[in-house]
Amino acid sequence: MKKSLTIACIAAAAASVAMPAFAFEPDRPVEFVVTAGPGGGTDIFARTIQAIITKYELMKAPIVVVNKGSAGGAEGFVYAATAKGDAYKLTFGTNNAYLLPIRAKVPYTEADLTPVAALASDEFVLWVNGKSDIKTAADFIAKAKAAPGELKVAGSQSKDVDQILTSMINDATGADIGYVPFKSGGEAAVQLAGDHVAANVNNPSENLGQWQAGMVKPVCVFKSERLKSETKVAGNEGWSDIPTCKESGIAIDNYAMPRTVWMAAGVDPDAVAFYTDVLKKVSETPEWQKYLADTSQSGTYMSGAEFSDFIKKDETAVSAVLKREGWLAN
Amino acid sequence: MENIGLLMEGFGHILSFNHILLMMLGVTLGILVGVLPGLGAPNGVSLLLPLTFSMDPISAIILLSCMYWGALFGGSTTSILFNIPGEPSSVATTFDGYPLARKGEASRALTLAFVSAGLGALAGVVMITLLSGWVANFALRFSSPEYFAVYFLAFASFISMGAQSPFKTLVSMMVGFALASVGMDTISGNLRLTFDIPELIKGVSFLVAVMGLFGIGELLLTAEEGLRFDGIKARVRLSEIGRTLIEMPRYWFTIGRSMLIGIWMGITPAGPTAASFMSYGVARRSARDKSQFGKGDPRGIVAPETADHSAGTSALLPMLALGVPGSATAAVMMGGLMIWGLTPGPTLFTDRPDFVWGLIASMYLGNIVAVILVIATVPLYASILRIPFAIIGPVIVAVIFSGAYQVGNAVSDMWLVLVFGLLGYVFKKLDYPLAPLVLAMVLGDKAEDAFRQSMLLSNGKLSVFWSNGLVTTLMLVGLALLLSPLVFWLLGISRRRRLGVPKPPQDGTPAA
């Protein structure tokens, strides 16, 4: 209560400037539902947007951020889904929004949500321990094939993006690499730094600190082209020096995780249009560019039909993996 | 000692009027959020976080970390006064803190808690100062089997110490395990024990459970006993604080042992909750006179509080050095670091020594400021108990329910509090211990995850728990602790038998 009040006061003080007219405009506090715990990637995603909206006064109404990250984010999506038609709740997540109902018996379906926009796409990199003799993706696969079932990849959550990618690597190369789920990418990073597992497939920001210290090193990035950031991270090595997995021995073209914003089903299209516009403006600010650079994500803004098409494509691709592994919930 | 030099430089960075003022502000805000159950340190810190974006990183981290210290102290206050733990790690403080307060010695209980908490935190900071480089590398050696061994150790040191029958302890612990497994399972990603009830997918919050079990359960008992607190008779005298301070050195051994347990559990990193339970368990077990434990033994307050705070402080080291948050609050602060333009991780120590050592120096000062401020509030808090129960009782109920709502912003949690309140009342009436249930709820799912991860890592071989020196030692100590009551019991039987024989032993063995 206290938290919401204070944030409300701050935001109310900031948002007192007139705005262009829209068919819909929030006139009471808007809830930002974060489908992850405090401090995680999704949390920083939502709070950065909150800070930018407040700074540029893109919305008159105050914003209240709530974390509902239990059950892999399902808690937040269920909360959003039960608020049918509520134009005062934005839900922040990844592709877990539409993957969770496919792989687990959660009490909501994708039809309960309205896609608003995707603002960024987080990349996946294959990392090994800093002292490992593995240099290329081909080395890694050769090592995995020499000892079937012995090599382990640590990742965040079960049957989620990390495990799906591991399964795709096995499928593409014929290797038999095991997967061990941990609670977060941070834990997976430390397990690799301590040399308890052979690799992880963390997002760039999750392993940045360990790479700087030489405890882990990148092998390849799951993307059709190299990363753009020229920043040097460890010595002469930088993001753009990481080869793509496709060119170095694992035939997986593009694998990324979109950072997405949702509303409940049945909301007024005017409200969706309003928030789409606000988020578009957010994605054009220098602060947003700084956030993307700091976390080594790609800025891919999508909304409307483009976003819906992307969801369908991503869903089909991932469902195929889930089906092959027998992880479909229904 | 290179680190001492760096620490002195750190003090140079933070010793300014503004920073001291920020510390006092942080601690005061922290005490406020700590006293309100459910609001707690993580929420308080994330609430303040946006305000720090315009500050320089050192001022910002001073404010946030001092708020964290304040919240930890505030959490013990409600444990002692109302039997409502504000934080998971202050549950063990209720076991003896609340009985002592009910005896009319609330000031003594609070002072004992605050001073030992302060000492514990200082021990943690001293460890960080002296051993930062070594500890960071040590924490890297921990994988799932080691984690499981540490949790096993915590269970083993706490189990079988209860005064109640071992079967009641077992029942209570199993209920705790069952509650801990509600929600999504980390290893399989499937939902368990949710019965298609949407409210249950987030699991049963530990804080909601303890607020019901301890807070509401206790209120029901008090109401049944005739609506009065025994503490009402207590007079608040300043001299009582002074007398307690003089009393402190008597517990030097308990304090020292609890510091070691706390530091160990903080860096391993099982965390403050496991540390406080383990420290309480060890203190109770090793005490010569156990009769006062659970009825207000000062050692029962000193042990968990010291360990809680030395673990909480030590746990910040893995966060700084490895970039892994040891607690929810640390996770929020880490998010802050990123927004302030710092990368938490191994290179932080070399890239920004001014920040790291400024933070460490602020831990020394911040904790001293916190202890002074909270001790100053003791008369105020202790006098709350003089308010008639008919007034304070409903206030506590209101605080518990709003706290339960705060935990997950969910109305369903308020119903859960009621259910747990009744459960707590029934447990008390039937003389079932609550502590094993709480311990199982806190560590149950972590232990389960660690065990199943170990099995995945080793392809199902149990020998993974004896695969290196570290994990073997942990398991052996755990087994020794688990089996020691049985051994003592057998020894006791044989001793009694021998004493029953009139003639002295012939074989030279002492009659003990």
Interface residues (C-beta under 8 A of the other chain):
Chain A: M1 K2 K3 T6 I7 I10 G37 P38 G39 G40 D43 I44 R47 T48 Q50 A51 T54 V65 V66 N67 K68 S70 A71 G72 A74 E75 V78 T82 R103 A104 K105 V106 P107 G149 E150 K152 Q157 S158 K159 D160 G178 Y179 V180 P181 F182 K183 G186 E187 A189 V190 Q191 A193 G194 H196 V197 S205 L208 G209 Q210 Q212 A213 M215 D294 T295 W327
Chain B: V33 L36 L39 P42 N43 S46 L47 L49 P50 L51 F53 A139 L140 R141 F142 S143 S144 G183 M184 D185 T186 I187 S188 G189 N190 L191 D196 P198 I201 K202 G203 L322 G323 V324 P325 A328 A330 A331 V332 M333 M334 G335 M338 I339 G341 T343 P344 G345 P346 T347 L348 S402 Q406 G408 N409 D449 Q453 L456 L457 N459
